[in-house]
Amino acid sequence: VTGAGDRQELRQAFDDAQHDPHQGIQLAKADDPLSPALAHSAQGYVAYQRFSYTHDTDTLDQGIDALKQAIDIQGQLALFHSNLGYFYDARGKHDEAQQAFEQALTVDDQYGHTHAGLGWNLYYLDDYTGALSEFEKALAINQEDIDAYLGKSAVYQQQTTPDFDTAASTLEQAANIAPSNPSVPANQGWLRRAQANTLKNGSDEQKKAYAEAEQHFRQALIINEKFVDALTGLGWVLQDQANITADSAKYQESVDALKRALAIDDGQSGAYNAL
């Protein structure tokens, strides 16, 4: 997705994807109870992905309703309750999210990803100690839960005294586990940029940190050239470097990256701000 026309193509793709599980629901009515439940769950997932690009809360509400239907049909799958928790958190309904995560653990206390969801839920509520505990529980059950590593890193960065070194080593663990996941180098880029912003302006140490942030964002874009978070981060860090060096070429690179990001997702206030 690189332009306005491509955004329309993306929306059409979401329409098609949402129709597929709807068709599956119709076909599965006479089948076992699991099949229609999975179809409703898939419908919810598509709605959530659409929301991530359109920021349309009505779409997210549709996803929540679809997951509730899946749970009504088959309530013994922790996955459905856990996903519902993530959806509620995205909607800003953190109490409902916590209830969904707790129900997931009641159904299956060994579904580790629920602890990752609870960790993020507590993180949004500024309970960093509780969040870190839940992320650790998630990783104790599944050492490859990338979302838990991302959450741990976020906690270390946001606590009263940021621990950038531990946050960085946490993301390095994630990178070793999932080298093809663009979220990891993108998060590494944001981390190094945040750290750079705490250093003496124009110092060699700050310049090095900004350069490393740029490298991480570019690595994410090698994995996925349309990864919006990395494009926006690249736009910011190129601007940061240009502010130090007055390099007009870097300013133009920043503009180009930010325009590419907004061509994919035009609902990013941070990208407009940077632009």
DRENTI-463775 format. One record per residue (C-alpha): x, y, z; residue number from 1. Coordinates in nm, 3 decimals, padded with zeros to 5 digits. Example, Ala and Ser with C-alpha at 12.3 -4.5 7.8 and 13.67 -1.06 7.14 Angstrom:
BEGIN
PT  01.230  -00.450  00.780  1 .
PT  01.367  -00.106  00.714  2 .
! end
This chain:
BEGIN
PT  00.000  00.000  00.000  1 .
PT  00.173  00.315  -00.117  2 .
PT  -00.093  00.569  -00.213  3 .
PT  -00.456  00.675  -00.189  4 .
PT  -00.558  00.428  -00.460  5 .
PT  -00.384  00.150  -00.273  6 .
PT  -00.568  00.242  00.048  7 .
PT  -00.892  00.171  -00.138  8 .
PT  -00.745  -00.161  -00.248  9 .
PT  -00.662  -00.239  00.115  10 .
PT  -01.017  -00.160  00.224  11 .
PT  -01.148  -00.389  -00.049  12 .
PT  -00.915  -00.663  00.073  13 .
PT  -01.058  -00.625  00.424  14 .
PT  -01.411  -00.644  00.280  15 .
PT  -01.321  -00.965  00.099  16 .
PT  -01.151  -01.111  00.406  17 .
PT  -01.449  -01.028  00.625  18 .
PT  -01.680  -01.198  00.377  19 .
PT  -01.479  -01.522  00.389  20 .
PT  -01.547  -01.601  00.757  21 .
PT  -01.908  -01.486  00.711  22 .
PT  -01.943  -01.747  00.437  23 .
PT  -01.774  -01.996  00.667  24 .
PT  -02.036  -01.929  00.934  25 .
PT  -02.313  -02.012  00.688  26 .
PT  -02.144  -02.332  00.575  27 .
PT  -02.063  -02.443  00.928  28 .
PT  -02.410  -02.414  01.077  29 .
PT  -02.477  -02.783  01.035  30 .
PT  -02.125  -02.879  01.135  31 .
PT  -01.966  -02.924  01.478  32 .
PT  -01.990  -02.628  01.722  33 .
PT  -01.621  -02.545  01.688  34 .
PT  -01.639  -02.452  01.319  35 .
PT  -01.887  -02.163  01.346  36 .
PT  -01.708  -02.042  01.660  37 .
PT  -01.378  -02.028  01.469  38 .
PT  -01.552  -01.850  01.183  39 .
PT  -01.688  -01.582  01.418  40 .
PT  -01.342  -01.551  01.571  41 .
PT  -01.189  -01.502  01.226  42 .
PT  -01.450  -01.237  01.152  43 .
PT  -01.349  -01.058  01.470  44 .
PT  -00.980  -01.077  01.379  45 .
PT  -01.042  -00.919  01.038  46 .
PT  -01.241  -00.640  01.204  47 .
PT  -00.953  -00.579  01.446  48 .
PT  -00.703  -00.556  01.158  49 .
PT  -00.932  -00.315  00.974  50 .
PT  -00.950  -00.102  01.290  51 .
PT  -00.570  -00.092  01.313  52 .
PT  -00.563  00.087  00.975  53 .
PT  -00.884  00.289  00.984  54 .
PT  -00.904  00.372  01.359  55 .
PT  -01.279  00.324  01.322  56 .
PT  -01.411  00.225  01.665  57 .
PT  -01.737  00.100  01.512  58 .
PT  -01.531  -00.160  01.327  59 .
PT  -01.361  -00.260  01.651  60 .
PT  -01.701  -00.293  01.818  61 .
PT  -01.801  -00.530  01.538  62 .
PT  -01.493  -00.736  01.617  63 .
PT  -01.587  -00.747  01.984  64 .
PT  -01.940  -00.862  01.898  65 .
PT  -01.802  -01.133  01.669  66 .
PT  -01.577  -01.267  01.944  67 .
PT  -01.866  -01.266  02.190  68 .
PT  -02.061  -01.480  01.943  69 .
PT  -01.766  -01.719  01.920  70 .
PT  -01.759  -01.743  02.301  71 .
PT  -02.137  -01.801  02.316  72 .
PT  -02.092  -02.101  02.087  73 .
PT  -01.768  -02.237  02.232  74 .
PT  -01.668  -02.076  02.560  75 .
PT  -01.405  -02.330  02.657  76 .
PT  -01.128  -02.188  02.441  77 .
PT  -00.902  -01.947  02.627  78 .
PT  -00.792  -01.801  02.293  79 .
PT  -01.133  -01.641  02.238  80 .
PT  -01.148  -01.481  02.584  81 .
PT  -00.787  -01.364  02.560  82 .
PT  -00.838  -01.206  02.219  83 .
PT  -01.150  -01.036  02.351  84 .
PT  -00.933  -00.885  02.625  85 .
PT  -00.694  -00.743  02.365  86 .
PT  -00.990  -00.601  02.170  87 .
PT  -01.135  -00.434  02.480  88 .
PT  -00.797  -00.281  02.568  89 .
PT  -00.772  -00.140  02.215  90 .
PT  -01.118  00.010  02.272  91 .
PT  -01.000  00.166  02.597  92 .
PT  -01.233  -00.052  02.806  93 .
PT  -00.969  -00.177  03.046  94 .
PT  -01.203  -00.314  03.314  95 .
PT  -01.383  -00.529  03.058  96 .
PT  -01.046  -00.637  02.920  97 .
PT  -00.926  -00.749  03.261  98 .
PT  -01.244  -00.954  03.310  99 .
PT  -01.193  -01.122  02.972  100 .
PT  -00.831  -01.210  03.051  101 .
PT  -00.927  -01.347  03.392  102 .
PT  -01.197  -01.561  03.229  103 .
PT  -00.937  -01.693  02.984  104 .
PT  -00.721  -01.802  03.277  105 .
PT  -01.022  -01.967  03.441  106 .
PT  -01.075  -02.168  03.123  107 .
PT  -00.706  -02.255  03.081  108 .
PT  -00.440  -02.124  03.317  109 .
PT  -00.167  -02.265  03.092  110 .
PT  -00.253  -02.045  02.795  111 .
PT  00.043  -01.819  02.850  112 .
PT  -00.049  -01.546  02.603  113 .
PT  -00.331  -01.444  02.837  114 .
PT  -00.066  -01.331  03.085  115 .
PT  00.089  -01.115  02.812  116 .
PT  -00.252  -00.957  02.756  117 .
PT  -00.296  -00.898  03.128  118 .
PT  00.051  -00.745  03.133  119 .
PT  -00.046  -00.491  02.868  120 .
PT  -00.375  -00.427  03.047  121 .
PT  -00.187  -00.335  03.366  122 .
PT  00.067  -00.136  03.165  123 .
PT  -00.212  00.083  03.025  124 .
PT  -00.325  00.140  03.385  125 .
PT  00.031  00.245  03.484  126 .
PT  00.076  -00.058  03.710  127 .
PT  00.427  -00.135  03.587  128 .
PT  00.513  -00.376  03.869  129 .
PT  00.204  -00.584  03.803  130 .
PT  00.258  -00.566  03.429  131 .
PT  00.615  -00.692  03.455  132 .
PT  00.500  -00.983  03.673  133 .
PT  00.242  -01.087  03.411  134 .
PT  00.490  -01.063  03.123  135 .
PT  00.729  -01.286  03.319  136 .
PT  00.450  -01.538  03.376  137 .
PT  00.377  -01.541  03.002  138 .
PT  00.742  -01.611  02.920  139 .
PT  00.766  -01.880  03.187  140 .
PT  00.495  -02.068  02.996  141 .
PT  00.610  -01.977  02.646  142 .
PT  00.962  -01.841  02.597  143 .
PT  00.874  -01.738  02.241  144 .
PT  00.589  -01.498  02.324  145 .
PT  00.715  -01.190  02.139  146 .
PT  00.433  -00.973  02.270  147 .
PT  00.554  -01.040  02.624  148 .
PT  00.909  -00.933  02.535  149 .
PT  00.775  -00.613  02.379  150 .
PT  00.573  -00.551  02.693  151 .
PT  00.870  -00.609  02.924  152 .
PT  01.077  -00.365  02.722  153 .
PT  00.801  -00.104  02.737  154 .
PT  00.782  -00.138  03.118  155 .
PT  01.156  -00.088  03.158  156 .
PT  01.136  00.226  02.946  157 .
PT  00.833  00.378  03.116  158 .
PT  00.916  00.312  03.480  159 .
PT  01.008  00.612  03.698  160 .
PT  01.378  00.571  03.619  161 .
PT  01.401  00.427  03.267  162 .
PT  01.629  00.125  03.231  163 .
PT  01.722  00.150  02.865  164 .
PT  01.991  -00.117  02.884  165 .
PT  01.757  -00.386  03.021  166 .
PT  01.488  -00.279  02.774  167 .
PT  01.739  -00.318  02.490  168 .
PT  01.857  -00.662  02.604  169 .
PT  01.493  -00.774  02.628  170 .
PT  01.432  -00.670  02.267  171 .
PT  01.754  -00.842  02.162  172 .
PT  01.614  -01.167  02.303  173 .
PT  01.301  -01.113  02.096  174 .
PT  01.509  -01.042  01.784  175 .
PT  01.696  -01.371  01.827  176 .
PT  01.367  -01.561  01.855  177 .
PT  01.181  -01.382  01.575  178 .
PT  01.429  -01.235  01.325  179 .
PT  01.154  -01.196  01.063  180 .
PT  00.914  -00.997  01.282  181 .
PT  00.936  -00.627  01.185  182 .
PT  00.780  -00.519  01.514  183 .
PT  01.099  -00.609  01.698  184 .
PT  01.351  -00.388  01.511  185 .
PT  01.086  -00.113  01.496  186 .
PT  01.062  -00.124  01.875  187 .
PT  01.440  -00.126  01.896  188 .
PT  01.441  00.188  01.685  189 .
PT  01.192  00.366  01.907  190 .
PT  01.390  00.260  02.214  191 .
PT  01.719  00.398  02.087  192 .
PT  01.548  00.721  01.978  193 .
PT  01.393  00.761  02.324  194 .
PT  01.732  00.703  02.482  195 .
PT  01.897  00.949  02.242  196 .
PT  01.649  01.217  02.345  197 .
PT  01.781  01.194  02.703  198 .
PT  02.144  01.253  02.599  199 .
PT  02.329  01.581  02.561  200 .
PT  02.206  01.756  02.250  201 .
PT  02.451  01.724  01.962  202 .
PT  02.689  01.498  02.154  203 .
PT  02.866  01.211  01.980  204 .
PT  02.678  00.972  02.207  205 .
PT  02.345  01.116  02.098  206 .
PT  02.442  01.106  01.730  207 .
PT  02.540  00.740  01.767  208 .
PT  02.208  00.655  01.934  209 .
PT  02.009  00.828  01.659  210 .
PT  02.213  00.646  01.393  211 .
PT  02.143  00.312  01.561  212 .
PT  01.772  00.397  01.579  213 .
PT  01.774  00.472  01.206  214 .
PT  01.945  00.140  01.140  215 .
PT  01.681  -00.050  01.337  216 .
PT  01.394  00.121  01.154  217 .
PT  01.556  00.044  00.820  218 .
PT  01.601  -00.320  00.924  219 .
PT  01.228  -00.340  00.997  220 .
PT  01.159  -00.199  00.650  221 .
PT  01.385  -00.458  00.490  222 .
PT  01.160  -00.719  00.646  223 .
PT  00.844  -00.533  00.545  224 .
PT  00.881  -00.218  00.335  225 .
PT  00.527  -00.109  00.424  226 .
PT  00.554  -00.148  00.800  227 .
PT  00.393  00.177  00.912  228 .
PT  00.544  00.199  01.260  229 .
PT  00.895  00.174  01.115  230 .
PT  00.824  00.431  00.842  231 .
PT  00.694  00.679  01.098  232 .
PT  00.988  00.611  01.330  233 .
PT  01.232  00.655  01.043  234 .
PT  01.071  00.988  00.959  235 .
PT  01.114  01.108  01.316  236 .
PT  01.474  00.996  01.361  237 .
PT  01.586  01.138  01.027  238 .
PT  01.438  01.468  01.141  239 .
PT  01.617  01.437  01.475  240 .
PT  01.948  01.396  01.296  241 .
PT  01.873  01.680  01.057  242 .
PT  01.798  01.908  01.353  243 .
PT  02.152  01.848  01.479  244 .
PT  02.335  01.869  01.147  245 .
PT  02.105  02.103  00.948  246 .
PT  02.126  01.845  00.670  247 .
PT  01.857  01.939  00.417  248 .
PT  01.883  01.598  00.249  249 .
PT  01.787  01.424  00.573  250 .
PT  01.492  01.659  00.613  251 .
PT  01.371  01.557  00.269  252 .
PT  01.423  01.188  00.351  253 .
PT  01.218  01.245  00.664  254 .
PT  00.936  01.403  00.465  255 .
PT  00.940  01.117  00.216  256 .
PT  00.925  00.850  00.489  257 .
PT  00.640  01.024  00.669  258 .
PT  00.441  01.066  00.349  259 .
PT  00.486  00.696  00.276  260 .
PT  00.362  00.614  00.627  261 .
PT  00.055  00.835  00.589  262 .
PT  -00.021  00.687  00.247  263 .
PT  -00.066  00.354  00.424  264 .
PT  -00.233  00.478  00.743  265 .
PT  -00.364  00.834  00.727  266 .
PT  -00.490  00.830  01.084  267 .
PT  -00.155  00.884  01.257  268 .
PT  -00.147  01.210  01.445  269 .
PT  00.220  01.150  01.533  270 .
PT  00.320  01.123  01.167  271 .
PT  00.131  01.443  01.081  272 .
PT  00.301  01.614  01.373  273 .
PT  00.644  01.507  01.252  274 .
PT  00.561  01.610  00.895  275 .
! end
